[in-house]
Amino acid sequence: MTVYPSLTHALAEALVDVLWFIEGSEDEQMDPDGAVKVLEGIAHLVSKLPSDQRSELIDLLGTMAEGEVDPARREFLEGFPEGFGLLEDAD
């Protein structure tokens, strides 16, 4: 059983797991239009987080990427902030 340092960390892990699954799904596993809607919905949601929460999520994703042994998943984690709109309004 994995123990997470916070609820936020556990939820970030769960979110990444779901999005990683969707990203890697073949058309036979998941409707492509449905997958796009989910991905866009999550991108919209996280892009609207207040800057302190966006920063917290970006930091968590960085920590997760540092500990990731799967190179493809590490790349996904590293690209998450930009790909899901966390950096757009960070200025």
C-alpha positions as a Markdown table, in Angstrom:
| # | Residue | x | y | z |
|---|---|---|---|---|
| 1 | Met | 0.0 | 0.0 | 0.0 |
| 2 | Thr | 1.4 | 3.4 | -1.0 |
| 3 | Val | 1.3 | 6.1 | 1.6 |
| 4 | Tyr | 1.2 | 9.7 | 0.2 |
| 5 | Pro | 2.4 | 12.7 | 2.1 |
| 6 | Ser | -0.9 | 14.6 | 1.4 |
| 7 | Leu | -4.3 | 14.2 | -0.1 |
| 8 | Thr | -3.2 | 16.6 | -2.8 |
| 9 | His | -0.3 | 14.3 | -3.8 |
| 10 | Ala | -2.6 | 11.2 | -3.8 |
| 11 | Leu | -5.1 | 13.0 | -6.0 |
| 12 | Ala | -2.4 | 14.2 | -8.4 |
| 13 | Glu | -1.2 | 10.7 | -8.7 |
| 14 | Ala | -4.7 | 9.4 | -9.5 |
| 15 | Leu | -5.3 | 12.2 | -12.0 |
| 16 | Val | -2.0 | 11.4 | -13.8 |
| 17 | Asp | -2.8 | 7.7 | -13.8 |
| 18 | Val | -6.2 | 8.4 | -15.5 |
| 19 | Leu | -4.8 | 10.8 | -18.0 |
| 20 | Trp | -1.8 | 8.5 | -18.8 |
| 21 | Phe | -4.3 | 5.7 | -19.5 |
| 22 | Ile | -6.4 | 7.9 | -21.7 |
| 23 | Glu | -3.3 | 9.2 | -23.6 |
| 24 | Gly | -2.1 | 5.7 | -24.2 |
| 25 | Ser | -5.5 | 4.2 | -25.1 |
| 26 | Glu | -6.1 | 2.8 | -28.6 |
| 27 | Asp | -9.3 | 3.7 | -30.4 |
| 28 | Glu | -10.7 | 0.2 | -29.6 |
| 29 | Gln | -10.2 | 0.9 | -25.9 |
| 30 | Met | -11.7 | 4.3 | -25.7 |
| 31 | Asp | -13.8 | 6.5 | -28.1 |
| 32 | Pro | -11.3 | 9.1 | -29.5 |
| 33 | Asp | -13.9 | 11.9 | -29.3 |
| 34 | Gly | -14.6 | 11.0 | -25.7 |
| 35 | Ala | -10.9 | 10.9 | -24.8 |
| 36 | Val | -10.4 | 14.3 | -26.3 |
| 37 | Lys | -13.3 | 15.8 | -24.3 |
| 38 | Val | -11.9 | 14.4 | -21.1 |
| 39 | Leu | -8.4 | 15.7 | -21.8 |
| 40 | Glu | -9.7 | 19.1 | -22.8 |
| 41 | Gly | -11.9 | 19.2 | -19.7 |
| 42 | Ile | -9.0 | 18.5 | -17.4 |
| 43 | Ala | -6.8 | 21.0 | -19.2 |
| 44 | His | -9.5 | 23.6 | -18.7 |
| 45 | Leu | -10.0 | 22.7 | -15.1 |
| 46 | Val | -6.3 | 22.8 | -14.1 |
| 47 | Ser | -5.7 | 26.0 | -16.1 |
| 48 | Lys | -8.3 | 27.8 | -14.0 |
| 49 | Leu | -6.6 | 26.9 | -10.7 |
| 50 | Pro | -5.4 | 29.8 | -8.7 |
| 51 | Ser | -1.6 | 30.4 | -9.1 |
| 52 | Asp | -0.7 | 28.9 | -5.8 |
| 53 | Gln | -2.5 | 25.7 | -6.6 |
| 54 | Arg | -1.0 | 25.6 | -10.1 |
| 55 | Ser | 2.4 | 26.0 | -8.6 |
| 56 | Glu | 1.7 | 23.2 | -6.0 |
| 57 | Leu | 0.6 | 20.9 | -8.8 |
| 58 | Ile | 3.6 | 21.8 | -11.0 |
| 59 | Asp | 5.9 | 21.1 | -8.1 |
| 60 | Leu | 4.2 | 17.7 | -7.4 |
| 61 | Leu | 4.5 | 16.8 | -11.1 |
| 62 | Gly | 8.2 | 17.6 | -11.0 |
| 63 | Thr | 8.6 | 15.4 | -7.9 |
| 64 | Met | 6.7 | 12.6 | -9.6 |
| 65 | Ala | 8.8 | 12.9 | -12.7 |
| 66 | Glu | 12.0 | 12.7 | -10.8 |
| 67 | Gly | 11.0 | 9.5 | -9.2 |
| 68 | Glu | 9.5 | 7.9 | -12.3 |
| 69 | Val | 11.4 | 4.9 | -13.8 |
| 70 | Asp | 9.4 | 4.6 | -17.0 |
| 71 | Pro | 11.0 | 7.0 | -19.5 |
| 72 | Ala | 7.7 | 7.5 | -21.4 |
| 73 | Arg | 5.7 | 8.2 | -18.3 |
| 74 | Arg | 8.5 | 10.6 | -17.0 |
| 75 | Glu | 8.3 | 12.5 | -20.3 |
| 76 | Phe | 4.5 | 12.7 | -19.9 |
| 77 | Leu | 4.9 | 14.1 | -16.4 |
| 78 | Glu | 7.5 | 16.6 | -17.5 |
| 79 | Gly | 5.2 | 17.8 | -20.3 |
| 80 | Phe | 2.1 | 17.9 | -18.2 |
| 81 | Pro | 2.3 | 21.5 | -17.0 |
| 82 | Glu | 2.6 | 22.9 | -20.6 |
| 83 | Gly | 0.3 | 20.3 | -22.2 |
| 84 | Phe | -2.5 | 20.8 | -19.7 |
| 85 | Gly | -2.4 | 24.6 | -19.5 |
| 86 | Leu | -0.7 | 25.0 | -16.1 |
| 87 | Leu | 1.9 | 27.4 | -17.6 |
| 88 | Glu | -0.3 | 29.6 | -19.8 |
| 89 | Asp | -1.5 | 32.0 | -17.1 |
| 90 | Ala | 1.5 | 31.6 | -14.8 |
| 91 | Asp | 3.0 | 35.0 | -15.8 |
